[in-house]
Amino acid sequence: MASFTERMAFVLVMALCLSGALAVDRGNFKTCDQSAFCKRQRALKPGESPYRALLETMELTNTRLTLQLINDNNKVRLLLELYRLQGNITRVKINELKPLKPRFEVPDVLVREPPTEPLSLLSQDENGVVLSLGAESQRVIVSARPFRLDIMEGRDVLMSLNSRGLLAFEHLRMRKDTQADSEAEKKEEVDPANPAETTKDEDDKDEDGMWEETFKSHTDGKPNGPSAISLDFSLPGVEHVYGIPEHAETLRLKTTDNGDPYRLYNLDVFQYELFNPMALYGAVPVMLAHNSQRTTGIFWLNAAETWVDISSNTAGKTVFGKMLDYVQGSSETPQTDVRWISESGIIDVFIMLGPTPKDVFSQYASLTGTQSFPPLSSLAYHQCRWNYNDQEDVKLVDAGFDEHDIPYDFIWLDIEHTDGKRYFTWDPHKFATPKEMLQGIMDKKRKMVAIVDPHIKVDSNYKIHNEIRSRGFYIKNKDGGDYEGWCWPGSAGYPDFTCADMRSWWASMFAYDQYGGSMENLYTWNDMNEPSVFNGPEVTMHKDAMHGAWEHRDVHNLYGFYVQMATAEGLIQRSGGVERPFVLTRAFFAGSQRYGAVWTGDNAAEWDHLKISIPMCLSLGLVGISFCGADVGGFFKSPSSELLVRWYQTGAYQPFFRAHAHLDTPRREPWLFGPENTALIREAVRQRYTLLPYWYLQFYQAHCTGQPVMRPLWVEYPQDPATFAIDDEFLIGTDLLVHPVTEEGARGVTAYLPGKNEVWFDVNTFQKHNGAQNLYIPVTMSSIPVFQRGGSIIPRKLRVRRSSTCMEHDPYTLFVALNPQRTAEGELYIDDGHTFNYEKKEFIHRKLFFANNILSSINLAPDAKFSTQSWIERVIILGASKPSKVTLQTADGQESQLEFEFDSSMSVLTLRKPGMNAGEDWKVMLQ
Amino acid sequence: MRFYVFIASVFCCAFADSRKIRGISSSYKRFYRERKSFLCIDGSKLIPFEQVNDDYCDCEDGSDEPGTSACPRGRFYCTNLGFRPHYIPSSRVNDGICDCCDASDEYNSHIRCQKTCWNLGQRERAYVEGQMRTLDEGLRLKQQLIEEGVLLWREKQAQLRELQQKAEDLHLKVEEHKKRKHQADQHKEQTLKTLQAGGAGSRQHNNTASGLFQFLDNNKDGSITVDEVQARVVTIHDEKRLLSENEAVALLGGGRQMDLTMFRHTLWDTLTKGDNVKIRDTNAALDSPVVEDPLLMAADRAAKWEATNLKKVEEAYETVNMEISDLQQKLAIDYGTDWEFLFLNSQCYKLQVYEYTYTLCPFNQVTQENTAGTQVSLGTWGMWAGEPKNQYSQMVYENGEPCWQGGSRTATVTLTCGTETALRSVKEPSKCQYIMDFQTPVACQPVLKQRGIHSEL
C-alpha cells in the first residue's frame, strides 16, 4: 500500500512537472471535437451508408471505370472514377457529379498523370460488378447497395472501401437565407428520443460550424459552407499500420478509439509533446499496412486538414488473450480499420497493393517521385545554432572545429543574420561582408546555410516586399487585401507559393545578382513554412485566406511543399542548372522528398526526444522522405553532456545530421564539455565521415528507386513479426543495423539481430553474432552499437578530414562481411558529388562481389563514364579463413601478390594496399 | 633571434635532404635511420623500411606515415623555414588546403600553395616585437601602477586609520554628549517636578522662603504683586477660585506689593502653615503656566540643545563608520599581490558594440545601455575567476538582470596585457552570458616574455 501511494505521489509530481515547465499549450490547438467537420464526421455511425452505386451509369473504357453514386438521403450524386495504374496501384476518385463550383484537386504533387493499365469486366449483375485488375488474379468488386469496393487477390480480401459505410461527401450547397430559420427548423426536427432518424437526414440541415466556426478568438468564415469528405478502409489480416507523419509517435501507429484521431495539419507547435496524435509541422497522407504476407499502402491525396482514425479488432487484447483465441481456434481474423476525414477537396486515393514493402515504396515513388539526390557534403555533419552572432563568431566556430580536429561541412545561420528579419539580406553590422565570410568558409572546402523564411516583412523599403506586393503575389485575406500576419519580422505578408508565377519569381531571387552576398557555397533553409502565423488560429493562417480562387483551407498542407520546391528551383537556376541544391524544410507534404531534407522541428534536450527521433524519421522514410534528421542535442533546453554525446552518436547514424540549439541555451559546440566528451563527439562524427561513401550510395539508390535510406527492420525482414514494432533500432540500407544508446546511464542495450540464417558483425570489434536473437550488448560512453550484415560489402573512407570535400580523392577501404555461405556483395557509387552530371551518366557504379574466394568489382553501368583518383587501399574480410596466397588481377590482366594479415581470433583478413583504382575492373583471389 | 633561425635552417635542410623522410622533425630523425626495417615508435610492429611513408598505415600510432595522410592518428611536421614549425594532423596532408606556410603539406594535390613562411615570419616577428614592446611598455606601466597601487593602498590605509581615529574621537564625543544630554534631561525633569511639587503643596523646590518668593515673583522684579499672588495662591477650600484683589492685598499685608524681607515674616508663615491658603496645585491647574514657566523652559531648551548636539555627533559618527565599512569592504577585495588593480576601483570603461553601449566599472558592476537609453545590469562584482596559475586574468560579474528563460545575466571579463586600460570587446556568445576583453597594463605578465617566437625557432 505504501509503495502504491508513493508511486501515485511520484506520478502526480511527474504530471505536475510535465504540465508545468515544458509542454505544449494544448489549448492552442484543436481537438477533433473543436474542429467542426471532424466532429460532424466522427459522429457518423458505421453500417448506415446512404450511398448506392448506380450500376446503370457505369462506363468502362480502356483506362478507367466511371460510375455514379447516389446518396439516398439527399439524392446528391457523386461520380466515382476507378483506375488501374501501372505497378499494381488502384486509384479511386470520388467527386460530386455536379458540384456548385469546382472542388479542389491537389496539383503538382504527382510527378505526372499516372499511366494506366486496362481494366476488364469479369462479371456483372444487379448487385454489383467484378473487374479484373490484371495481374495476379486481382479483382475489384463493386457492390451496389450500399456502395462498397473490395479488392481481392485470389480468395483474399486485401482491402475494402466503405465497408463500414463511413463514406461521406458534404456536397457544396447554397447557404440558407437566414440563420434564424435554420435554427428554428433544427429545433423542430431534433427528436432526442430518436437520434438515428435525425442523423440520417442531417445532410440537408445546417449544423453548428458549417458556415462559420470560432476557435479561441478566431472566426473562420466559411463562404462555401460544409465540404468535408470521409472514407473508411478495412484491412483484413492487418495488425500493424505505419506512416501518416508527422507525429511525435511510435513507429507502429496506435488505435485512436479512446482519443483523438491522428491529425494532419501543418502547424508550428511550440514545445511539442511526445506520444500523441497531435499534428506537427508536416503532413504526408500515406499509410502503410503490413503483415507477414503482404504490405499495402493508402495514399490519400488531399491537402486540407485531415484526421485519421485507426481501430483494430485485436487492439487491447493481451498476448494471453490472443493465445487463447489461437488455442480455442477462435476464428476472428485480425483486422485494422482506418478512416480518413478531410475538410475539403475530393476523395482521391491511391491504393498501393505491394505485395512487398519494396513494391509499395516503388509504387509510391512512381506517383510522387523519389528522394532528391543531395550533394554529398550535405550528408556530412552540419553545425547550427540560433544564432551564430556575427562573422567573427562564425570564424571562431570554424576554427574551433579545426583546433579540435572535428570535421564539419556546413555552418548555419538562423534568422538573426538578416537585416531585421528581412530574408535575402544581411545584418549590416554583424554580417557586413558576407562574401568575405563565405570565401573564408570556402577556403576550408566548407559551406554555409542561411535561413530564408516565407513570411515577408511589410516594409516599403524592402525590395522583396515591394516586388511581391506590386506583382500581386501575396496571399489575400477574405476581403481581397493582402493577408498580413505576425511573425519574426513583426507584420508580414505571405507570398502565394501555390502560384507558379510566384514560384518562378521567388526562384529568380536566388540568383547571385539578386541575393546580395550569396555565393555558390551558400545554401538555404526554409523554416516557419507551415505557414507559421503567430497571431493566427492555431499559430497558422486563417482558412478563409485566398490563394487565387482557392481558400487556404484547400491548400494548407501544400504550402511548405511549394516553398521548398520554389527555393530548390532557385538554387538550381542560379547555377544554370548545373549544381544540385540543398534546401532544408520544416513543413512538408507528399512529394517533398523531391526538394531536399526535412527535420523534426523544435524538439527538446530530453532523453525521450532523442528516442523519438528514431520512429519519427523511420515514419518519414516509409513515406518517401529519406533525408530526415532531428536537432542533435535538442532545440529547447540544455542537454547534459551525456545526452549530448548520445545524441551525436545517434545523429551520426541518421540521414540528416545537424546540431542545433535555441537562442536562450548556453553554447554547446562539441568542445565545450571537457576533453573526454570532445573526444567522444569527435569519434561519433568521424564514424559518420568514414561511412559517407555508404550513405551516398544509399541516397543514390533512394533517388533511383524510392527505397528509404533509414529503414525499420520489418522492411527488410517482412516475415518476422518480432521486427514489426521495433523502433529503438533501425537499418541504414540493408547492411548496417544501428541500435543507438538512448537511455540515460545505460550499461547495456538489447538489440534484436534479425534474420534466421544471417550473421551480423560488430563494426568495432568484428565479433560475429547470429541473427534472429536478442543480443545484450554492454556499453560504455564510447559505444555506438552498429552491426554489418554478413553477406554485405561496405566501402568506407578511413582518412577523415576537415570536410567531406577534402576527402573526395581519398582511397577506399572495403569491409567485406561474409555470410555463412561465404559470399558477400555490395555496391560502390562515385560521382563528382555535387552536380547533375550524374544524369548525363557521369558516374561510376560498381558491384562488389565476393564468392568462391574471389572478390571482384563489376561495372553496373557500362554506359556511364567517370574517372576517379580514388583507389582501394585496404580490404578487410570479416569471417574469413587464412589464405596461403592472395592475388590481385587488374583490368589489364596483370597479376600481383598482395600482402595480408590474418587475425585468427576474430577471423579477420586484411589485404594490405591492393592499390587498384576504385573505378576499374579487378579481381582479388584468395588461395 | 636571427641566430636561431640560421641554426634551425641548417639543421632542417641537412637532414631533410639526406634522409628524405617527409613530415618529421629533426628530433625524430633517430627513429627513421635507414635500415632494413622500421620499428613503429610505440614498438608495436616491425615493418620493412620501404613501408615508411608509402601511403599505407601500418603502425597503430601512425609513426610509419609521418609524411602522408594514411594514418588516422598521424601527424605531419611542417618545417616552415622562416616561420614557426608546427605539427598538423595527417588528415591535412594533401587535402587541397594549404596548412604549412612552406607548402610542404600539399606536395601531391591540385592546389598550388604559396610559400609564405618568410612573410609570415616577418609579420610574426613584427607582431611579436610589437607584443614585446607592448609588454615592455605594459610592464613598465604596470610597475608604475603597482607603485601607485602601493601608494594608493597606503593612502587608503591611512585614510582608514584617519577615519578610525575620527570615529574614535567621535565615539568619545558621543559619550560625552550623551552624558550632557542626560544631565540636561535630568535638570529638566527636576525643574518640572519642582514645579509640580509647588502646585501640589510639595515643597521640594519651594521649601525655602526665598525659593517660594522667587516662585511667586513671576516677573522676577524682586517684589510680589497682587497679580502674582492671584496667579499662584489659592484658598485651601476652593482651589479653583481666583483670589479677589482684596484677598490678595490682605495677604500682601495691606500693600499692593511685598519684598522678600517682608515675605519672610508674613506671607511665608501663612503659606507654610497652610491653614487658609496654599500654592495652587500644579497638577490640577498649572498646565499652561508650567510650560510657560521660565525655569522649565530654560531647562527644556537646554535638553533639546543637548539632544540636537548628540544627534549631530552621532550622525557624524555613523557617517564615519559607514565610510570605514565602505573602505574596509573595498580594501577587502583582492587587488592583486601588489594592489595593482586597486586603481580600477572607482573607474568605469565604456565600449559601443553595434546598438549597445557597455560600461564596465571594475569591482563594481557591468551594464548595457541601448540607443534608447534603457540600462540593463549585466552583473555586479563577483570574484576573480582566472585559472589557478593566473587567477587575476579573469573577473566574473554575477546576478545581473534576470533572463527570459531563467537565470540571470553574467559577465566574464578577461584581462589582457595592453599599454592602455580600455574595454576592447564585448560578446554575447549565449543569451545573457557576456564575455568582455579588458586591456590593461596591469594584466601584463613577465612570463609572457619567454613565450612566442624565441623558444620555437
Interface residues (C-beta under 8 A of the other chain):
Chain A: N389 E392 D393 D405 H429 K430 D443 K444 K445 L663 D664 T665 P666 R667 R686 L798 R799 V800 R801 R802 T805 C806 M807 D810 E873 R874 R912 K913
Chain B: D54 D55 Y56 D58 S69 A70 P72 P89 S91 R92 D95 G96 I97 Y354 C403 W404 Q405 K427 E428 P429 S430 K431 C432 Q433
